[in-house]
Amino acid sequence: MLSRIIFFTAVTLATIAVIVLALVSPVSHNKIHSRPWLDLSLYIQQPQNITTSNTHAVPREDAGAFVFHRVLTEGPENTSKVVGKAQGFIIPVEQFQQSEFNVLYLTFDTPDHSGSLSVQAIKVGHKDREEFKVVGGTGSFAFVHGVAVFTQTDEQKSDEAITYHVKLQLEFPNHSTKLL
């Protein structure tokens, strides 16, 4: 009988604690109706100090995989400020277009944003404009989702040195944008 009284008292106290915390918590009173968004516009370029002998910016029809190591910059010029790195690989074969292996990693290292984004290439075509899915992130971009649109810039020196313009529209979970 004593064990039943102790159990009932513990359950009752736990229930009261949950109710009190729910009523007192500031989160319950500050409902967020729309999720915070962040739009970024960046460029992916060939690093100035790396030779391009083993990397192909444009996948060929007979290519097995598109592997790259590039830099993220604020502008399309070679002298633009570097804000991070873009690394990853894509298998441009029809059987692998839905593969989870087709992922690009955008790593940021700026005073405003420090972390990385995982961008999944859902359907890879050989077009000048590709729309990819942002499937997560770390640091300033923790748990983010959204869309990444890749377009080739007009300034093309060669297939090896193509610059891509990346427009990111990122949706954060229900928390304040002040955390960025």
C-alpha positions as CSV (number, residue, x, y, z in Angstrom):
1,M,0.0,0.0,0.0
2,L,2.8,2.4,0.8
3,S,4.4,1.9,-2.6
4,R,1.1,2.8,-4.3
5,I,0.9,6.0,-2.3
6,I,4.5,6.9,-3.2
7,F,3.9,6.1,-6.9
8,F,0.6,8.2,-7.0
9,T,2.4,11.1,-5.2
10,A,5.3,11.0,-7.7
11,V,3.0,10.9,-10.7
12,T,0.9,13.7,-9.3
13,L,3.9,15.9,-8.6
14,A,5.4,15.3,-12.1
15,T,2.1,16.2,-13.7
16,I,1.8,19.4,-11.7
17,A,5.4,20.3,-12.6
18,V,4.7,19.8,-16.3
19,I,1.5,21.9,-16.2
20,V,3.2,24.7,-14.2
21,L,6.2,24.8,-16.6
22,A,3.9,24.9,-19.6
23,L,2.0,27.9,-18.1
24,V,5.1,29.8,-17.0
25,S,7.3,29.1,-20.0
26,P,7.8,32.2,-22.3
27,V,7.9,29.9,-25.4
28,S,4.2,29.0,-25.0
29,H,3.2,32.7,-25.1
30,N,5.4,33.7,-28.0
31,K,3.9,31.7,-30.9
32,I,5.9,32.0,-34.1
33,H,3.5,31.9,-37.0
34,S,6.0,32.0,-39.8
35,R,9.4,30.5,-39.9
36,P,12.4,32.7,-40.3
37,W,14.0,32.7,-43.7
38,L,17.5,33.7,-44.9
39,D,18.4,34.5,-48.5
40,L,22.0,34.3,-49.6
41,S,23.6,35.0,-53.0
42,L,27.1,33.5,-53.5
43,Y,29.5,32.4,-56.2
44,I,31.4,29.1,-56.6
45,Q,34.7,29.6,-58.3
46,Q,37.9,27.7,-59.0
47,P,40.5,28.6,-56.3
48,Q,43.3,30.8,-57.8
49,N,46.1,28.8,-56.4
50,I,45.0,25.3,-57.6
51,T,45.6,23.8,-61.0
52,T,42.6,22.4,-62.8
53,S,44.2,19.3,-64.3
54,N,42.2,16.7,-62.4
55,T,38.9,18.4,-61.9
56,H,36.1,18.8,-64.4
57,A,33.6,21.6,-63.8
58,V,31.2,20.3,-66.5
59,P,30.3,16.6,-66.4
60,R,30.8,14.9,-69.8
61,E,28.4,12.3,-71.1
62,D,30.9,9.5,-70.3
63,A,31.9,10.9,-66.9
64,G,31.7,8.6,-63.9
65,A,31.5,11.3,-61.3
66,F,31.7,15.1,-61.0
67,V,34.1,15.7,-58.1
68,F,35.1,19.2,-57.2
69,H,36.8,21.5,-54.6
70,R,36.0,25.1,-55.1
71,V,35.7,28.3,-53.1
72,L,32.6,30.4,-52.2
73,T,33.0,34.1,-52.9
74,E,30.8,37.2,-52.4
75,G,31.0,38.2,-56.0
76,P,31.8,36.8,-59.5
77,E,35.2,38.4,-59.8
78,N,38.4,36.5,-59.1
79,T,39.3,39.1,-56.5
80,S,36.0,38.8,-54.5
81,K,36.2,38.0,-50.8
82,V,36.3,34.2,-50.1
83,V,33.6,33.3,-47.6
84,G,34.0,29.5,-47.6
85,K,34.4,26.3,-49.6
86,A,32.2,24.2,-51.8
87,Q,33.1,20.5,-52.0
88,G,31.3,17.3,-53.1
89,F,30.6,15.0,-55.9
90,I,27.7,14.2,-58.2
91,I,27.2,11.0,-60.2
92,P,25.5,12.3,-63.4
93,V,24.2,8.9,-64.4
94,E,20.4,8.3,-64.7
95,Q,20.5,5.4,-62.3
96,F,22.1,7.5,-59.5
97,Q,20.0,10.7,-59.9
98,Q,17.9,9.9,-56.9
99,S,21.0,8.8,-54.9
100,E,21.7,10.3,-51.4
101,F,25.4,10.3,-52.5
102,N,24.8,13.3,-54.8
103,V,25.6,15.9,-52.1
104,L,27.5,19.2,-52.1
105,Y,28.9,20.7,-48.9
106,L,29.0,24.4,-48.6
107,T,31.2,25.5,-45.7
108,F,31.1,29.1,-44.4
109,D,33.6,30.9,-42.3
110,T,32.6,34.5,-41.8
111,P,31.8,36.7,-38.8
112,D,28.0,36.4,-39.6
113,H,27.8,32.7,-40.5
114,S,30.0,29.8,-39.4
115,G,29.0,26.3,-40.3
116,S,28.0,24.2,-43.3
117,L,25.1,23.3,-45.5
118,S,24.4,20.0,-47.1
119,V,22.9,20.4,-50.6
120,Q,21.4,17.3,-52.3
121,A,21.2,17.1,-56.0
122,I,17.8,15.5,-56.6
123,K,17.8,15.5,-60.4
124,V,21.0,16.2,-62.2
125,G,20.6,17.5,-65.8
126,H,23.1,19.2,-68.0
127,K,21.3,22.5,-67.9
128,D,22.6,26.0,-67.2
129,R,20.2,26.2,-64.2
130,E,19.9,23.5,-61.5
131,E,17.6,23.6,-58.5
132,F,18.9,21.5,-55.5
133,K,17.5,20.8,-52.1
134,V,19.2,22.0,-48.9
135,V,18.8,19.0,-46.5
136,G,20.5,20.2,-43.3
137,G,23.4,22.1,-41.8
138,T,25.7,22.7,-38.9
139,G,26.7,25.7,-36.8
140,S,24.7,28.8,-37.8
141,F,22.8,26.6,-40.2
142,A,21.8,23.8,-37.8
143,F,18.6,22.0,-38.9
144,V,18.1,24.3,-41.9
145,H,16.1,23.3,-45.0
146,G,15.5,25.1,-48.3
147,V,16.4,25.5,-51.9
148,A,19.7,26.1,-53.7
149,V,19.6,27.4,-57.3
150,F,22.8,27.0,-59.3
151,T,23.3,29.0,-62.5
152,Q,26.4,29.4,-64.7
153,T,27.6,33.0,-64.9
154,D,28.2,34.5,-68.4
155,E,31.9,34.9,-67.8
156,Q,33.3,31.5,-68.8
157,K,37.0,31.3,-69.5
158,S,37.1,27.5,-70.0
159,D,35.2,24.4,-68.9
160,E,37.6,24.1,-66.0
161,A,37.0,27.6,-64.7
162,I,33.3,28.0,-64.8
163,T,31.8,30.2,-62.1
164,Y,28.4,29.3,-60.6
165,H,26.0,31.7,-59.0
166,V,24.3,30.1,-56.1
167,K,21.1,31.5,-54.6
168,L,20.1,30.0,-51.3
169,Q,16.7,30.3,-49.7
170,L,17.0,28.8,-46.2
171,E,14.2,28.0,-43.8
172,F,15.2,27.7,-40.1
173,P,13.3,25.7,-37.5
174,N,11.1,27.6,-35.1
175,H,13.6,29.8,-33.4
176,S,14.7,33.4,-33.5
177,T,16.9,34.7,-36.4
178,K,18.9,36.5,-33.7
179,L,20.8,33.2,-33.2
180,L,22.5,33.7,-36.5
